[in-house]
């Protein structure tokens, strides 16, 4: 769980770095708010290293975030700390690849591999929105994924985008296998099969997000009583706003206009969540 949180912050740092290369990404509300959250760490690096450009400072912050993920993965795999055992890369919800070697190269390979897999899964979710909703519907979530999944979002054709996502998944899986055993990377079929499981895990990722977004949509109804909102309320409001838009977009992409509703309450996201989990289990069983 701790490693997953660190991986999330690495994704935030990557989004800041990618926004420096994606044209007009600053106009996206979600990218802009993440940039505001990362402004202090990036400027702190620039103050510590004078004459460092914004892109270089953001790259250094991202590298430090990946190094933290690697350190936590190494500690979790080599000690009996609570929650340490699941520090490896998970495939299919139950199969885990743990670093069998204690070297720093294995920990860094595992961290980089996990991040590459996450990037590939985000690219697949972006591909779903592009395929079902089109690329020019003005979706703020799609524009955010254009930045978060960069450079996998650069190809414009659906087949090229899918190939880029699969390449990231295969490369990330190969790095995770390298952390377990460098010799095992030569077994290309095994790596390819694990990469296919990682692609199927995008369904579980989307299903878990839909469930969390439903919960956040309920929390959003609770008004704030404080005159000045604390930082955690600002973060919660950001999560609720993003979840509401993403919930709408992915529900339309999966089931179209919600056919399962009771008054103003739609149950389509929850139905889609359970269907995705079921399909994920079936797909993983067929692959393995």
N, C-alpha and C positions, 0 to 999 in steps of 0.2 A: 504493500500500500504506500509506504514512504517513497519507494523508488518510482511508483506511478505518479505521485505528486511532483517529484523532481523532474520526471519526464514531461509533465504538463508545463512546468516553468521553462524547460528547454524549448518546448513548442512556442511559448509566448516570446522567448528571446529570438527564435527563428523567424516568427512573424514580423517582429520589428526589423530584423536584418533584411528579410525579403521585401518589406515595404520600401526599402531604399532603392530597390531595383524595379519594382512593379510600378508602372506609370499610373498616376492619379489614384494610387491606393489610399492616400491621405484623406480622400473625400469619403471613404467608407467609414461609417460611424463606429463599427466594431474595431477595425484596424486602428482608427484614431484613438480610441479609448485605451487600447492595449499599448499603443505608443506612449500615451500619457503616463501609463503605469510603469513603463520601462524607461522613462526619460531620465529619472534620477540615477539608476545604475549605469546607464550609458554615459551620462555626463560626468559621473564620478570616475569612470575609467579615463575619460578624456582629460580630467584634471590631474589624475595620477600620471598619465603619459601625455605630456604636452605635444601639440601638433599632430595628434592622432585624429584621423578623419572619423566622421560619424559611422561610416560603414565598417571601418576597421575596429572601432570601439564596440559596435554591435556584434561583430564577428567574435571578438574576444569574450564578450559576455556570454554568447552562445556556447563557445568552447568551454568556458568555465562551468556552465550549466551541464554540459555533457560529461565533463570531468567529475562533477558531483554525482551524477547518475552512475558513472563507472565506480566511484569510490563506495557508494552505498550498495551497489550490486556485489562488489568484492567483499564487503563486510558481511552482507547477508548470506553469501554463499560459503563463507569460511568460518562463521561463528554461529552460536546458538542464540542469537538475539531474537526477541519476539518478532515474528513475521519475517525473519531473515531467510528462511528456506525458499519462499516464493520469489526470490530476487532475480531468478533467471527469466528468460524469455518464454512466455506461455504460448502454446499453439493448441487450438481446438478446445480451450477451456480446461484441459487436464494434462496434456503433455507439456513438460517443461524442459528446456535446454539450459542446464546450469554450467557455469565455467568450471571445467575439470582441472584447470591449471590456475595457480595462484599469482601469475605474473600480471603486471599492469597492462600488458598488451591484450590479454584475454578479457580483462574488465572493460577496457576501452572498446574492444571489438564488440562485446556484448551490448554496451551502451549505444554505440553507433548503429549497430544492427537493429536494436529495438526502436531507435528513432527513425531509421529508414523505413521500417515496417509500418510504423505509425503514419509516416508521410505517405506511403503507398496506399494505406487504407483510406486516408483523407482524400487522396486523389480519386479513389474508386467512388466514394460518396459524392464528390463533386461531379464525377462523370454521370452518376445517376440523375442529379439535378439537371445537368446539361442535356442529357438524353430525353428526359421526361418533360422538362419545363422549357427547354430552349435556353440559349446562352444570353439572350437579350431581353429577358423579362424584368430587368431592374431589381432582381433579388439581392438584398444586402447580404444574405448568407452566402450566396454563390460568389459575390464579389469578395467576401472575406476568405472563402476557400481558395479563390484565385491567388491570394497572397499567402495564406497559410500552407498551401500545397506547392508553392513555387519551389523549383522550376518545373515540376511535373504538370503544371497548368499551362505551360507555354504552347504545347501542340494544340492545334485548333480542331483537327479531325478527331472523331470519336475513336477510331481504331488506333491512331497515333497516341492519343491520351491513354487509352487502355494499355498499350504497349509500354508507355513510360511508367505507369503505375505498377505493372507486372515486373518491370526491370528493377524498380525500387524494392519491391517485395522479395524478389529473388536475391538481390544484392544484400539486403538486410538479413535474410535468412542465412545466406552464406557466411556473413560475419558472425552471427550467433553460433553457427556450427563450428566456425573457426575457434571461437572462444571455448568450445567443448573439446575439440580435437582438430588441429590443422590438417591432419591426414584425412579426416572425414569429409572435408570439402571436395575431395576428388570424387566422391560418390555423388555424381551430379543428379542422378535420379532421385536419391533420398532428399537432397536439397530442394529439388524441384517439387517433390511431393509436399514437403514442409511449407514451401512458398505458396502452394495451392491452398493449404490449410490456413495460412496467414491471410490469403485473399478471402476465404470463407469467413474468417473471423471478423471481417468488416461488417457482416450481417449482425453478429453479436454486438459489435461496437455500436451500430446504429440502433439496435433494439434496446440496449442499456441506456443510450442517450434519450430515446423516446420516452422511456419510463421516467428517467430523471427530469426530463422537460415537463412531463405531466405533473410531477410533484412540484416543480418550481412554478408552474402556472397556478397552482393552488396557493403557494406561499406568496405569490405576487398580489393576491387579493387582500393580504393583511396590511393595513396602513401603518406607516411609520409615525410614532408618537413624539419622537425627539424633534426639537426645533432645528438642531444641526445634526445632520446624518453622520454617523461615524463611518470610518473607512470600510468596515465590513459590510455596512448597509449599501455603500456605493458599489462594492464588488457584487453583492447579492442582486442589486438592481440591474447591473450589467448582465449577470448570468440569466436573470429572468427575462430581460428584453431579448437577448440573443436566443434563448430557448423558445420563446414564443414565436419568433419569426422562423426559426429552424423547424419547429414543430409543424407550423403551417406548410412550409415548403416541402418537407419530406413526406408529410401525410398526403399532399396533393400528388407528389411524385410516385408514391406507393399505391394509393387506392383511389386517387382522383378526388372529386368532391365527396365529402364525408357522407357515406350511406348509413353509418351506424351512429345515431344521435338520439338523445332524449331531451327535447326542449333545446336549450342553449348549450348543453353539454354534449360533446362528441366523444364517443368511445373508440373511434377509428384508430387513434395512435396506440391505445393499449392493445387493441386487437392486432395491429401490425407488429407491436412489440413481441407478443407471444408467437405469432406466425413466424417472425424472423428467427426467434430462438429455436423453434422447431425445425425450420429449414436449415439453420446452422448445424444443429445436431445431425441431421440427415446427411448434409454435405460432408461434414467431417468424417462421419462413419463410412461413406462411400470412398473418400480419398484415402483414408488410412486402412 
